[in-house]
């Protein structure tokens, strides 16, 4: 009997839902305080996960939740990049 591979779960900081890591996008703040989107999920630094959904990303932007989670100033370009990724994911389905 083949063992089922454990799927890493992460919590979306907006919806507070536990989801497979692949359904979320990671945003990272490194030691220098730079914040960027981490599609690989492997970069060093403090990470926060968001559901890849334009509505969730808009809500995160309105609530300014990323800056609270990562304790850093979040540039609008980060949200733009997230929205582009979310749109790309939506088109895959």
C-alpha positions as CSV (number, residue, x, y, z in Angstrom):
1,X,0.0,0.0,0.0
2,X,1.5,3.3,-1.1
3,X,1.7,5.9,1.7
4,X,0.0,9.2,0.9
5,X,2.5,12.0,0.7
6,X,2.0,14.6,3.4
7,X,0.9,17.9,1.8
8,X,2.4,20.9,3.6
9,X,-0.3,23.2,4.9
10,X,-0.1,26.9,5.5
11,X,-2.5,29.5,6.9
12,X,-3.7,32.4,4.8
13,X,-3.3,35.6,6.8
14,X,-6.5,37.1,5.5
15,X,-9.0,34.2,5.5
16,X,-7.3,32.3,8.4
17,X,-7.9,29.1,6.4
18,X,-5.4,26.2,6.4
19,X,-4.7,25.3,2.7
20,X,-2.1,23.3,0.8
21,X,1.0,25.4,0.3
22,X,0.6,25.3,-3.5
23,X,-2.7,27.2,-3.3
24,X,-1.1,30.1,-1.5
25,X,1.5,32.7,-2.4
26,X,4.3,33.7,-0.1
27,X,5.4,37.2,0.6
28,X,8.8,37.6,2.3
29,X,10.7,40.2,4.2
30,X,14.4,39.7,4.3
31,X,16.9,40.9,7.0
32,X,17.5,44.1,5.0
33,X,13.7,44.9,5.3
34,X,13.0,44.4,1.6
35,X,9.6,42.8,0.9
36,X,9.0,40.8,-2.2
37,X,6.8,38.0,-3.6
38,X,8.3,34.6,-3.3
39,X,6.7,32.2,-5.9
40,X,9.1,29.4,-5.0
41,X,8.3,29.6,-1.3
42,X,12.0,29.0,-0.5
43,X,13.6,32.4,0.0
44,X,15.1,33.3,3.4
45,X,13.2,35.7,5.6
46,X,10.0,36.2,7.4
47,X,7.1,34.9,5.3
48,X,3.4,35.4,5.2
49,X,1.0,33.5,3.0
50,X,-2.0,34.7,1.0
51,X,-4.6,32.8,-0.9
52,X,-4.1,33.3,-4.6
53,X,-7.4,35.1,-5.2
54,X,-7.8,38.7,-6.4
55,X,-10.5,39.3,-3.7
56,X,-8.3,38.1,-0.9
57,X,-5.4,40.2,-2.2
58,X,-7.6,43.3,-2.4
59,X,-8.8,42.7,1.2
60,X,-5.2,42.3,2.3
61,X,-4.3,45.6,0.7
62,X,-7.3,47.4,2.3
63,X,-6.6,46.0,5.8
64,X,-2.8,46.6,5.4
65,X,-2.4,43.2,6.9
66,X,0.9,42.4,5.2
67,X,2.7,45.3,6.8
68,X,1.4,44.2,10.2
69,X,2.5,40.6,9.6
70,X,5.9,41.4,8.2
71,X,6.5,44.5,10.2
72,X,7.6,46.4,7.1
73,X,6.3,49.0,4.6
74,X,4.5,47.2,1.7
75,X,4.9,48.9,-1.6
76,X,1.9,49.0,-3.9
77,X,3.9,47.2,-6.6
78,X,3.8,44.1,-4.3
79,X,0.0,44.0,-4.5
80,X,0.2,44.6,-8.3
81,X,2.5,41.6,-8.6
82,X,0.2,39.5,-6.5
83,X,-2.8,40.5,-8.6
84,X,-1.0,39.6,-11.8
85,X,-0.1,36.2,-10.3
86,X,-3.7,35.7,-9.1
87,X,-5.1,36.6,-12.6
88,X,-2.7,34.1,-14.1
89,X,-3.8,31.3,-11.7
90,X,-7.5,32.1,-12.4
91,X,-6.9,31.7,-16.2
92,X,-5.3,28.3,-15.6
93,X,-8.5,26.9,-14.2
